[in-house]
Amino acid sequence: MIRVDIERENNTGFPAIVTNLSTQGMGGHAEGFLQPFELITIIKKGYGRISGEVRWTDGENFGVLFAEPVNVDLFNFTSDNKQKPLIPQPDEDDIWRGFKTISSTRRPGVTDRFSQS
């Protein structure tokens, strides 16, 4: 996960965690509430400031469209980020692959019931 700070137009701010990232935008979880269409600045230590517009919110979760594309590799691969969760996927438009999802269709008890018949 990538830690950033969110700054509003009135210079108030709060920390946030990036949950997904692409060259055009990001999703995250903030310690404050944002409003759709609010203009914000994302501040990433080691990268700088990125302007964007909040496109959606769901409680403390949000999505931002960047004013201009970012270099995903530079956004995450800095000396202060030791985990380096980004796995570059150049043929998939630099989509963040930090989480490995596990998909299972197994439903406990269902298999046993059918195998007894």
Sequence and secondary structure as in RCSB ss.txt:
>XXXX:A:sequence
MIRVDIERENNTGFPAIVTNLSTQGMGGHAEGFLQPFELITIIKKGYGRISGEVRWTDGENFGVLFAEPVNVDLF
NFTSDNKQKPLIPQPDEDDIWRGFKTISSTRRPGVTDRFSQS
>XXXX:A:secstr
 EEEEEEETTS EEEEEEEEE SSEEEEEESS   TT EEEEEETTTEEEEEEEEEEETTEEEEEESS   HHHH
H STT SS      GGGTS             TTHHHHHHT 
